[in-house]
Amino acid sequence: MIKFLDLQQINQQYAAELKEAAARVIDSGWYLLGNEVKNFEHNLAAYIGTKHAIGVANGLDALRLVLKAYIEMGVMQEGDEIIVPANTYIASILSITDNRLKPILVEPHINTYNLDIDLVENQITEKTKAILVVHLYGQTCWSERLSAIAQKYHLKVIEDNAQAIGAGYANKQNEVVRTGALGDAAGFSFYPGKNLGALGDSGAVTTNDDELAVIIRALANYGSTQKYVNKYQGLNSRLDEIQAALLDVKLKYIDTENKRRTQIAQYYCDNIHHPEIILPGYTAFSVSHAWHIFVIRTPDRNKLQIFLTENGIQTLIHYPIPPHKQVAYKELNGLSLPVTEQIHNEVLSLPISPVMTENEVKRVAEIMNLYNSQL
Ligand SMILES: *Cc1c(COP(=O)(O)O)cnc(C)c1O
């Protein structure tokens, strides 16, 4: 069986270093808000290219905390609108509604599956305060136009960078700016299955905004900057020392892992040829894509999934039900978002684990080419 993502094998590569890091924390007697977190935050900020990185408990909290901090700063208030792609993981939307802000769902582009930037300006009202871009499946969602729109209407740009650590955007000077450093603030997830995965839950916020960083840090620790003195009604959303120590080990290898993902994606794109299978659309192959997930589209994806399973290839669907069709969002169920719905009906994710062998990658492409939708 070719696994979709072999987490055991991924972490096995670094087992000695991970065990050493875990042992160091166990022996230290210090488990929260210590040097491991400080060190990881420092290295993450340096890698992304921002002034600040703040470790938090998970990716959803990272985004929730950014919006909550903007509310504390008076940048936005309850009932304000946040533009967000309709084609995203539910967490992007939950971070908005949890803060009693209103998600304005905008259709993605059918080629990139990312927010269609041409549709954004029409959705802006007096109440719009931010655009939450999602670098979905690992692909950077950015353009000069998006940044110009945000400036023109004084909107904050928040990046959901849960899936795209290591991807970037080549600006006009041809300098690559990493996702997480493109907007005003970004949320990261280190859920075990993400490109930089912890051995449990964790996340982070990156930003160049000093005030925002201070407030997020306080909000994530009961709204307090000084023990037992509470400035805000905060949460408990801290990054554990042990996860920080493990993440710091894996951060050193993120570029190598992403490079391997990119090679696999390149092989699939060069070798899968099938009239009924649509390969991912991309702009700049390696710069703008961390290849978190390799997503194809086909009219009868259930049939293709069964065929691949029968041939020993595990696939997943990201995602089967769009946020606006979820029972949790009854108020959005009536929206008509045909591009989003088509994507959710047709996508299938192929294995793209960085530990896949050459033969496994070859086999996936071969089997894909043998698929006959008429049988
Ligand atoms: C994983 C993910 C999140 C949430 O991260 P958690 O760490 O699981 O809370 C948010 N947005 C997107 C796009 C994700 O893929």
PDBQT file of the ligand as one rigid body, heavy atoms in Angstrom, charges set to zero:
ROOT
HETATM    1  C1  LIG A 401      -4.756  22.820   9.337  1.00  0.00    +0.000 C 
HETATM    2  C2  LIG A 401      -5.391  24.097   8.939  1.00  0.00    +0.000 A 
HETATM    3  C3  LIG A 401      -5.808  25.051   9.886  1.00  0.00    +0.000 A 
HETATM    4  C4  LIG A 401      -5.904  24.787  11.347  1.00  0.00    +0.000 C 
HETATM    5  O1  LIG A 401      -4.800  24.292  11.961  1.00  0.00    +0.000 OA
HETATM    6  P1  LIG A 401      -4.917  23.426  13.327  1.00  0.00    +0.000 P 
HETATM    7  O2  LIG A 401      -3.523  23.425  13.819  1.00  0.00    +0.000 OA
HETATM    8  O3  LIG A 401      -5.429  22.099  12.960  1.00  0.00    +0.000 OA
HETATM    9  O4  LIG A 401      -5.841  24.167  14.230  1.00  0.00    +0.000 OA
HETATM   10  C5  LIG A 401      -6.247  26.270   9.427  1.00  0.00    +0.000 A 
HETATM   11  N1  LIG A 401      -6.326  26.538   8.114  1.00  0.00    +0.000 NA
HETATM   12  C6  LIG A 401      -5.977  25.646   7.177  1.00  0.00    +0.000 A 
HETATM   13  C7  LIG A 401      -6.081  26.027   5.738  1.00  0.00    +0.000 C 
HETATM   14  C8  LIG A 401      -5.506  24.390   7.562  1.00  0.00    +0.000 A 
HETATM   15  O5  LIG A 401      -5.171  23.503   6.618  1.00  0.00    +0.000 OA
ENDROOT
TORSDOF 0
